[in-house]
């Protein structure tokens, strides 16, 4: 029997607020355990939660970005369950009336567009963190993360392959970063994903029993976990065995999943409205104010970049890989005389390699756009060769001064002396009679060979336009 895979995704995006969802405690990552914890976060009696307005603002921003319905009336509920790192015995979340519902995100898979339905996006507080290696006999509890604002983004079961799931997650990851509502740092847990996966007979409308893969924070691990679960479900179904509804964890070391617990149903959580919090009222004028603050979204920027026919999809994907990458590109474009293609080539090439070697992103680049732009201007004006430009870039990256300083110190510059270049060109032509004959027989690509030979003779400092002109003149007239 043939089977279809059905996937639904739940993403927890940590919002970039300075304080927690219901307390004034800080949200800085990496602080010493339990140093960013308030009475509310610790679940102590006698204190009341106060809603962080900025978190609501960010949720509305996200709703507008996915063309969703912004509910004018929503409220918080208590999701009841017991766990050591949940000191109140319940999580403040939203169930019946989320802030955002019925939106969509357009993704591209194998050259085709697909609209992914986003059923809801709601606010909730994060739990704390259990520390199993802090003591040999006990499990410690760190409440720094407890109360951190999350936006949980839930799709319909409308994804049918690992490729579609990853494409959606990358698009969503890019969107929340460009909106500025989440830093997207997966290593720090700012963007975590739960995967619901099931198999059904091909063509059937009846969904199979699903399993949930919990707290995945790597695109690579998500893809591997989905593929493993697909194979595991298929083996069970082909053998006539039932798939159990359960929550599982992915183990990277073995590339397998393991049972964490039997999957709870919504009734198990006993949701009810939180009596300590007033309902959220969002007025149309509030939505319009927020709409006016919206930045340019990745899809809009993609269409803008596509207007330049010299930019390939790989260029555009790289430039939109993060807000910092696009910002750097935009600044260099504004400050230099280079065209978009030249800038993209350099950022994808030498610049990206230097960042990777230093394990840095564009946001932490030691070389600013203002210092980098003059280099591309010189290259665009053909005042230096590519070889010289790369040598200057290496020194720029090492902090050895400005482009002008390095040019002056190293004596870089192009040779424009007509008599000198003419003598070098003629010497190169005389040294390669066979290549001259082949060129004159129609092998035009050999012009590049001669260009390279002249550049070699001049240490890469000959003016390319002059060389090109002189070579064509003497090659066409050579006997």
N, C-alpha and C positions, 0 to 999 in steps of 0.2 A: 504494500500500500504506500502511496505517496503522501507526504506530510508537509504542511505549511508551518513555518515558525511565526509566532506572534509575540511581539515585544512591546511592553509599556515601560516608560522610564519615569522615575521620581528623582529630581535633582534638588539637593539642598545647597543653595547659594548663600554664603555668609555675607551679610550686608556690611558695607563700609561705614558704619556709624562709629562715632568715638565712644559711645556708651552703650550699655546693653538695652535689651528690648523693654524691660520693665524696671530697671534700676540705673543708678548713675555710675556704676562700676565700669572701669575701662575695659576695652576689648583688645588690647595690644597682645600680639602673639609672642609666646616664649617667656613670659614672666614666671618668676618662681611660683611653685604651687600655692594656691589659695591666698595670693596677694592681691588679686583683683576680684574680690568676692564681697557682696553686700549681704545684709540680713535677708533680703528677698531671695537672693541666689542660694543662700544656705537653708532656705525653708523655715526660718525661725518665725514663731507666732508673734502676732501683734504688729506686723508691718504690712503695708498695702502696696501693690504694684502700681507704677505710673507709666503709661504708654509713651514710648519714644516716637515723637511726631515725625522725625526724619525717616524712620523705617517705613511709615505709611507713605510718605512722599516717594520713596524709592520703589515701593510696590506699585504705586500708580504709574510711575515712569515706565516700569517694565510692562504693565498692562497696555499702555499706549503704544509701546514699541512693537507689541505682537498683535495690534489691532483687536484687542480684547474688550469685553464688557467690564467696565469699572462699576462695581456695585455701590450704589449710594448709601446703602445700609448694610453693615456687616458687624460681626461680633466675635469675641473670643470664647473658646470653650476649654474645659479641662479634659485632657486625655489621660485617663487613669491607668497607671501600671506601676509596678514596683521594681526598682533597680537601685543598686547602691549609689550610683552617681546621679540619681534623681531625688534630691532630698525632700521635696514637697510631697512626693508620692503621686504626682501628676505633672503633666506637661501642659503649659498654656499654648493652645494651638487654635486653629479654625477648622470647622468641619462643614456645618450646614451652609454658612454664608461667608465664603472667602471674599477677599477684596477684589480679586481678578478671576474672571471665568470666560470660557469660550473664545480663546484666541488661537493664533496659528503662527507657525514659523516656516518659511520656505527654505528648503535645503536643496542641494544638488548632489545627485548620486549617478556616477557613470554618465555624465553629460546630460542627464534629464532632471527636471525640477520636480520636487514633491512637496506638497503642503502637509505639514505635521500638525495635527490638532492638539492644542494645549487645553486641557479641560479646565484647569484651575491653577492659580498661584496664590498661596496663602502665607501669612506670617505665623511664625511660631518661635519659641525659644529653644535653644540648643540644650542638651544635657551636659553634665560634667564629664569627667574622664577618669576611668579606672586605671591605676598604675600598678601593674603586676610585678614590676622589677624593683620597686622602691624598698621592699623589705622581703627577706627570704621566707617569712612565714605568713605575711599578711598582704592584702591588696589595699593600696592607698587610694584615696579619692581626691582628685584635684577639681575644685569647683570654679576655676578661672573661666572655663568655657561655658559653664551653666548660665543661662540667660542671654547668651549671645544671640542677636537677631538673625533668623534664617528666613529666606524666601523659598518655600517648597514649591517646585514647579512640576506639574504632573501631566503627562501626555495621555492621550487615549491609547488603547492597544492597537496602534496603527503602523507599527514598524515591523518589517518582515525579514530583516537580515541584520547581521552584525555590521555590515557596511552602512546600512541606513541609520542604525543606532549611533554609530560613531560620527557620521556626518552631521546628524542632528546635535549631538553633544558638542561637537566642535563649533557649530554655528551658534548654539546657545552660550557656550563659554565665551566666544568672541563678543556676542551681543551684550552680556552683562558687564564685560570689561569696558566696552565702548560707551555704555551708559554711565559708567563710573560708579555703579552700585555694588560691585564685587570685584576684589582684586584677582579672582580666578586662580589663586595659588593652591594647586592641588596637593602639593607636598605638605602644606600646612592645614589641609582639610577645609579650605574655603569653598571648594566646589566638589561635592561628593554625590555619588549616584547610587541609587538602588534600581536594580533591573528585575522586572517581572517578565518571566518567559514561560511560554507553553507551546505545545504542538497540537495541531488539529488535522483531521483528514483533509486532504487537498480539496478545496472548493466548498467545504462545510462552513456554515455560519455559526456553528456551536464551538465555543472556545474550550480548549482542554484545561486540565488542572495545571495551575501555574506554580512555579517556585519563585521565591524572591532572593536575589543576590544582594547582599547588604554592604553598604559603605565602601564602594569602590572609588578610588581616587586617582586613577591612571587610565588614560585612553587605551593603552596597550593591554592592561589587565582586564579592562571591561570587555574588549574584543575577545581575549582569550577565554574569559569566563563564560561569555555567551556561547562561544563555539563548543566549549566543553559541555555545557548544559544541553545544548542542542543534541550532541552525540549521546549524552546520558539518557535524555528523554526518549530518543529514538530507539536506543537499545531496549529500554523497558517496554515501550509500546510494541515493538516488533516481537518481543518475547511474550506478549500478552499480560504483562504485569502492570499494575496501576502506578501512576505517578502520585507521590504524596505531596499534599500542599504543605510547604515548609519554608523556613528561612535558612539560607545556606551562606557560608563564607567562602570566598575564593582564596586558595593557598598558592601564592606565586611560586614557591619553591618546588611544588609538585605539579603545578598546573592542573589542579583538581579543585572541586568544591566539597565542603563538608557540612553536615547538618549542624545548625546552631540551635534551632528550636522549631517546634511545630508552629505554623503560621497562624497568628491570631486573626479573627474577623473583626470588623468594625464594632460589632456589639460587645466584644470582649473589653473594649476600652471605656465603655460606659460614658460616652461624651455627654456633657451637659454645660449650659452657659456658665461662664465664670461670674459669680456674683460680685467679685471685687472690681470688675472692669465695666465701664460704661460702653454701650455700642459705639461703633465708629460711624460717623456721618460724613460723607464726602459730597460736597455740593458741586454742581456743574461749573461754577466760577472757579472753584479750587482746581478742578481738572484742567480748565483752560489756562490757568496760571502755570501749572506744571507743564502743560504742553509747550508753552512758550520757552521753557528752559531746556527743552530736549536737544541733545547734541545730534550731529549727523550720525546716522546709523550705518552699520557695515554694508547693508544692501544698497543704500543710497551711494555710498562711497565707491562700491564696486561698479555700479552703473556709470559713475563719473569717470572712473579710471578706464573702463572699457571703451570710452570714446576715443582714447588714444590707441590707434590700431597697432602701434609698435609694441605695446605692452601685452605680453602673453598671460595666460591664466596663472602660470607659475609665478610670474612677477606680482600679479595682483594678490594672489593668495599670501605671498610673503609680506607684502606691504600692509595687508590687513590682518596679519597674524597677531598683532597686539596694537593697542592705542599708541604705545610709545614708538613702535616701528613706523606707523603712519605719520605721527607727529614729526618724527625725525626727517622722514621723506619730504614732508610738506615744507619744513623749515629750510632744508637744503635747496629745494626747488625755488623757494622765494629768494634765497641769498646768493645762488650761483647762476651762471649762464649756461649750465648743462641742461639737456632735455630730460624728460621723464625716464626714457629708456636707459640713458647713460647712468642716471642716478640709481635706478632700480638694479642695474647690472652690478654697480659697485657695492650697493648695500647687500645684495644677495651673495656677492663674491668675497672680496677682501675684507669688507667690514664685518660681515656675518662670521667669517672664519676667525677674525680677531676676537669677537665677542664670545664665540664658542670656546676658544682656547682659554679665555679668562673666566669662563663659566658665568657670563653676565648677559643681561638683556639690554635692550636699547635704553631703558629707563635708567640704567646705571652705567652707561657708556662713559669712559674717561675722556673721550674725544667728542666735543660738542659739534652740533651742526654748523655753528658759526665758524669754527676753526677748520672744519672739513670742507665747507663749500668752496673756498678759494682754490683748493686743489682741483676740483672738477671744473671750475671756470677756466683755469689755465689749460686743462686738457681739452675742453670744448673749443677753446680758441686756437688749439693746436700749437700752443706755445711750449708745450712739453710733450714727450712721447709717453705711451702707456707704461713702458719700462721705467722711465724716470718717475712717473706718477706713483708707481707702486713702491719705489724706493723712498720717495718723500712720505708716502702714507705710513710706512713702517716707522719712520722717525717721528712723524706726527703722533702716532699711537703711543710711542715710547715717551712722549712729552718733551721732545727735544726742541721745542719752540714752535713758532708759526710757520706757515708755508713760506712766507717771505724770508724768515730767518734761515730756514733750511736751504732755500735756493741760494741765498747769499753765502752761507757758510760752505756749502758743498760745491758751489760753482755750477749747479745744474742750469740748464737752459738749452734751447734748441739752436742748432747751427743753421743760419740763414744765408751764409756767404755763398753766392751763386758760383763763383769760380771754384771754390773748394769742393762744393757738392758736385759740380760738373765733372771735375777730375776724378772724384771717387766713383761716380756712376760709370764713367767711361772705363775705368780700371776694372770694375766688377764685370762689365759686359765683355771685356777682352779676355777675362779669366775663365769665362764659361761659354765657349763657342757652341757646344752641343745644345745647351739650354736655349741659347739665342735662336738657333735653327728651329728647335721645337716650338718656341713661341711664335716665330714667324710662320710656322706651318699650321697654326691655329690653336695651340695650347695656351689660351689666354691666362689660365690660372698660374702659369709660371711667373706672372708679374709679381705675385706675392713672394716667390722665391727670391727674386732680385731685390725686392724691398727689404727682405730680411737680411740679405748679404750686405746691403748698404748700411742698414741699421747696425749690423755687427761691426762694420768698419768704423762707425762713428760713435760706438758705445751707446746707441739708442738715442742720440741727441740730434739727429738730422731732422729737419722739418718735413713731415710726411707729404704735405701737398707739393713741395718743391721736388722731392725725390720722385713722386709719382709722375709729375709732369716731365722731368728730365729723362726718366726711364722710357716713357712712351715715345719721347722724341728720338732717343738714340736707338732703341730697339727697332722701331719702325724704319729707321734710316740706315741701320747697320747692314753691311754687305757680307 
